[in-house]
């Protein structure tokens, strides 16, 4: 869902011609490429160039990087697994590539940023969840509860997502109990369809009273993202949000 958000964030940073490095050989890559171009339609002044396919776990990505920087692009959007992001950023650092990079949060977890050290500084990261460095109370609660109950679990957007899901179920269960005097599959399902503008803090408010706005994915309800940037080896919030990814 944050694929379009990458385009929005790069556009806000002044990018006009964005070359997409997209995972090839996976259905997720094809969908990502579609949403990159969909975001272009609602972003004046931005052109998303033809995708540069990147096979998973390719040992040498220099040719793909060279292609992305040779089409008159001023920025690069990457929709890749984190292992390939590491190769791309290291290669860019070694080649002295100065184009701006943007990725989705699952492609650039904080653990990767820490390993890359300075090679990741300055990249943009669009995410459906607030970064771990955020002072937002919900993020602080998430970290405190993870430390208490799962101290050895990795903290990233996947664990944030799971934590948010539990909080959402807690809200649905309380309302189901109050209305139907039962917490079971039937009452939870009926209640979920009535939940609107639920603010979990860690992500944008979400509603389940109508289909999500993402074409072809009506059950993806959260299509707003936060703009983040790697600064001094840390993924940090970059301005207010959330922002529409479409």
C-alpha positions in Angstrom: 0.0 0.0 0.0 2.9 2.4 0.4 4.1 2.0 -3.2 2.3 5.0 -4.3 3.4 6.8 -1.2 7.0 6.5 -2.4 6.1 8.6 -5.5 4.2 11.1 -3.4 7.2 11.6 -1.0 9.7 11.9 -3.8 7.5 14.4 -5.6 7.3 16.4 -2.4 11.1 16.4 -2.3 11.2 18.0 -5.8 11.6 14.9 -8.0 10.1 15.1 -11.5 11.4 12.0 -13.4 11.4 8.9 -11.2 13.0 5.6 -12.3 11.4 2.6 -10.6 13.6 -0.4 -9.6 11.0 -3.1 -9.2 11.2 -6.7 -8.0 10.8 -9.0 -11.0 9.3 -12.5 -11.2 6.9 -11.9 -8.4 3.2 -10.9 -8.5 3.9 -8.3 -5.9 6.3 -6.6 -8.2 3.8 -6.3 -11.0 1.2 -4.9 -8.6 3.8 -2.4 -7.2 4.6 -1.2 -10.7 0.9 -0.6 -11.3 0.5 1.5 -8.2 3.6 3.5 -8.9 2.0 4.6 -12.2 -1.4 5.1 -10.5 0.2 7.5 -8.1 1.7 9.4 -11.0 -1.8 10.2 -12.3 -2.6 12.2 -9.2 0.8 13.8 -8.9 1.2 16.8 -11.3 4.6 17.4 -12.7 5.9 13.8 -12.1 6.7 11.2 -14.7 7.3 7.6 -13.6 9.7 6.1 -16.2 9.5 2.5 -17.4 10.4 0.0 -14.7 13.8 -1.5 -14.3 13.3 -5.1 -13.3 15.5 -6.4 -10.5 15.5 -10.2 -10.1 15.6 -11.3 -6.4 19.0 -11.9 -4.9 20.9 -10.9 -8.0 24.6 -10.9 -7.1 25.5 -7.8 -9.1 23.0 -4.9 -9.5 25.3 -2.5 -11.2 23.6 -2.9 -14.6 20.2 -2.2 -13.0 21.4 0.9 -11.2 23.1 2.1 -14.4 19.9 1.7 -16.3 17.9 3.6 -13.7 20.3 6.5 -13.8 20.6 6.7 -17.6 17.0 7.6 -18.6 17.2 11.3 -17.5 15.8 10.4 -14.1 16.4 12.7 -11.1 15.2 10.2 -8.5 14.9 6.5 -8.0 11.9 4.6 -6.4 12.7 1.1 -5.2 10.2 -1.7 -4.6 12.5 -4.5 -3.5 13.4 -6.9 -0.7 15.7 -5.4 1.9 18.7 -7.6 0.8 18.5 -6.1 -2.7 18.1 -2.6 -1.3 21.4 -3.1 0.6 23.2 -4.0 -2.7 21.6 -1.1 -4.5 22.6 1.5 -1.9 26.1 0.1 -1.4 26.6 0.2 -5.2 25.3 3.7 -5.4 27.6 4.8 -2.6 30.6 3.2 -4.4 29.7 4.7 -7.8 29.0 8.2 -6.4 25.4 8.2 -7.5 23.7 11.3 -6.1 20.1 10.7 -7.2 17.6 10.7 -4.5 16.2 7.2 -3.4 12.8 6.4 -2.0 11.6 3.1 -0.7 8.7 1.6 1.2 9.1 0.8 4.9 9.3 -3.0 4.5 12.2 -2.6 2.1 14.2 -0.5 4.6 13.9 -1.7 8.2 15.9 0.1 10.9 18.1 -3.0 11.3 19.2 -2.6 7.6 19.8 1.1 8.1 22.0 0.4 11.1 24.0 -2.2 9.1 24.5 0.1 6.1 25.6 3.0 8.4 26.2 6.1 6.2 25.2 4.5 2.9 21.5 4.9 3.8 21.6 8.5 5.0 19.3 10.8 3.1 17.0 8.2 1.6 13.2 8.7 1.8 11.1 6.0 3.4 7.3 6.0 3.0 5.5 3.9 5.6 2.0 3.0 6.7 3.3 3.0 10.3 5.1 5.7 12.2 8.9 5.0 12.6 10.3 3.5 15.8 12.0 6.8 16.6 8.7 8.7 16.7 7.7 10.3 20.0 4.1 9.5 19.3 2.5 8.0 22.4 1.2 4.9 20.5 4.7 4.1 19.3 6.1 4.5 22.8 3.3 2.2 24.1 4.1 -0.4 21.4 7.8 -0.4 22.3 7.1 -0.7 26.0 4.6 -3.6 25.6 6.9 -5.4 23.2 9.8 -5.0 25.7 7.6 -6.4 28.4 6.0 -9.3 26.5 8.3 -10.1 23.6 11.7 -8.6 24.5 13.5 -10.7 21.8 11.2 -9.9 18.9 12.4 -7.6 16.2 10.7 -4.2 16.2 9.8 -3.2 12.6 6.7 -2.4 10.6 5.6 -6.0 10.6 5.5 -6.2 14.4 3.9 -2.7 14.5 1.2 -4.1 12.2 0.6 -7.1 14.4 0.4 -4.9 17.5 -2.1 -2.6 15.8 -4.2 -5.6 14.8 -4.4 -6.7 18.4 -5.4 -3.2 19.5 -8.1 -3.1 16.7 -9.5 -6.4 17.9 -9.6 -5.1 21.4 -11.8 -2.3 20.3 -14.0 -4.6 18.2 -14.4 -7.1 21.0 -15.4 -4.4 23.5 -18.0 -3.0 21.2 -19.3 -6.5 20.3 -19.6 -7.4 23.9 -21.5 -4.2 24.7 -23.9 -4.6 21.7 -24.3 -8.4 21.3 -23.3 -9.6 24.7 -20.9 -12.0 23.0 -17.4 -12.2 21.6 -17.5 -14.7 18.8 -16.9 -14.8 15.0 -20.5 -13.6 14.2 -20.4 -10.6 16.6 -16.9 -9.5 15.7 -17.7 -9.7 12.0 -20.9 -7.6 12.5 -19.0 -5.1 14.6 -16.0 -4.7 12.3 -18.3 -3.5 9.5 -19.4 -0.6 11.7 -15.9 0.6 12.8 -15.1 4.0 11.3 -12.2 6.5 11.8 -10.5 4.2 14.3 -7.3 6.0 15.4 -4.7 3.5 16.7 -2.1 6.2 16.7 0.6 4.1 15.2 -1.0 4.3 11.8 -3.5 6.6 10.0 -7.1 6.3 11.1 -8.9 3.5 9.4 -12.5 2.7 8.5 -14.2 -0.5 7.6 -17.6 0.8 6.7 -16.8 0.9 3.0 -14.4 -0.7 0.6 -10.8 0.6 0.5 -10.0 3.1 -2.3 -7.1 1.1 -3.8 -8.2 -0.2 -7.2 -8.2 -4.0 -7.4 -7.7 -4.3 -3.6 -10.9 -3.3 -1.9 -9.9 -4.9 1.4 -6.8 -2.8 1.8 -8.4 -0.1 3.9 -5.3 1.9 5.0 -3.9 3.8 2.0 -2.3 6.8 3.9 1.4 6.9 4.6 3.9 8.8 6.7 6.9 10.4 5.1 10.2 9.4 6.8 13.9 9.9 6.1 17.1 8.3 7.2 19.1 10.8 9.2 22.3 10.0 11.0 21.6 6.3 10.7 18.0 6.5 12.0 14.6 6.4 10.3 13.0 9.7 11.4 9.7 11.5 10.7 9.9 14.0 7.9 7.1 16.5 8.4 3.5 16.0 9.4 1.2 13.3 8.0 -0.3 11.1 7.1 -0.5 11.6 3.3 -2.6 9.9 0.8 -0.7 7.2 -1.2 -3.1 7.6 -4.2 
